Amino acid sequence: QVQLVESGGGLVQAGGSLRLSCAASGSISGFNVMGWYRQAPGKQRELVATMASGGNIHYADSVEGRFAISRDNAKNTVHLQMNSLKPEDTAVYYCNLAGPRYDYWGQGTQVTVSS
């Protein structure tokens, strides 16, 4: 069983930056995708950014150019550097690890951007 533990959320003013981190425990092998999703109050969970174990990266249009995802395959960690934050980025951010036969989620970390 794999557990995902997120850290780095908090309160920041608009225009500021935050860095989220997620560490996966347990044995992970083969192709997989680690990434970040978010869910704002009253809205559906949406993709923010993903990075495959081979390096392929995908960003939501709303964060392209402001957020940067990175991962360390040896340490089973994924990070999300969030710059130029906007109030509409306020949400609970969830770490995700998905493979051919599994799909794990973290407990979520709150990001609040004040105007």
N, C-alpha and C positions, 0 to 999 in steps of 0.2 A: 504494500500500500504506500502510495506517495502522498506526502503532505506538502502544501504550499504555504509559506509564511511571508506575508507582505509587511513592509515597513516604509516609512517616509512620508505618509500623508500629513495633512495639517491645514492651517489657515494661512493664507497669503493674500496680499493686496494684488489687485489687477496690475499686470505688467511684471509681476514677480516670477520666481522660479521655484520648482520643487523637483526632487528626485525620488522616485519610487523604486524600491527593490523587492525582489521576490526570490526566496530560496526554496528549492525543492529537495526534500529529503527522500531517501530511498533510492532504489536502483532504477536508472533510466538508460535505456539503450535503444538503438535504432533511430529511424527517422521520427522527429517530433516537431511540434510547433509550440513555442512559448509566446505568450502575449498578454496584452492588457485589454480589458473591457471596462466599461463604466455604465453606471445606472443612476440617472438623476431622478428625483422624486416625481412620481407620476408618469415616468417614461420607461420605455423598454430598455433592456441592456443592449449596449451597442459596442461594436469593435472600435478600439482606439488604435492599436498597433500590434502587429505580430511579427515574429522572426523565426524562421525555420532553422532546424539544426544545420542545414546546409548553407544558411546565410541569407536566404531570400527574405525580404522585408516588405511589409504592406502597412500603409497608414490610412486612416480615415481622412477624407478630404478636409475635414474641419480642423485637423491638427497638423497636417502636412506643413513642413517648414518651421513649426514651433516645437514639436516634440521629437525626441530621438530615442529609439529603442536599441538596446545592446544586450548581449548575452555572453556568458562564459560557460561553454559546454562542459568544461572540466569540473567546474564548481556547481553546475546545475542552477545557475542564477540568471535572472533577467532583470534589466533595469529600464526605467523610463525617465528620461530627462525632459522635464516640462518647462519650457520657457515662454515668455510673453503670455502668461496665463490670463484668461478672461473669465468674467463671472459665469459665463455659460459652460465653463469647464467644471463647475462645481458638480460633484457626483461622488458616489462610492466607486472606487476603482478596484477591480478584481483581477488577480493574476490567474492565468489559465495555462495548463499544460495538456496538449492533446497529441495522441498518437494513433496508430492504426486501430488499436483495440482499447483505448482508454481516453478519459477526459476528466481532468482534475481541476478543481477550483479552490482558490484561496478564500479566506473569510472576508476579505474586503478591507479597504482602508479609505477613510473619508478625506476628500480634498475639497476645501472650501475657498473660493476666490471672492474676496470682497471688492466692491466697486469704489 
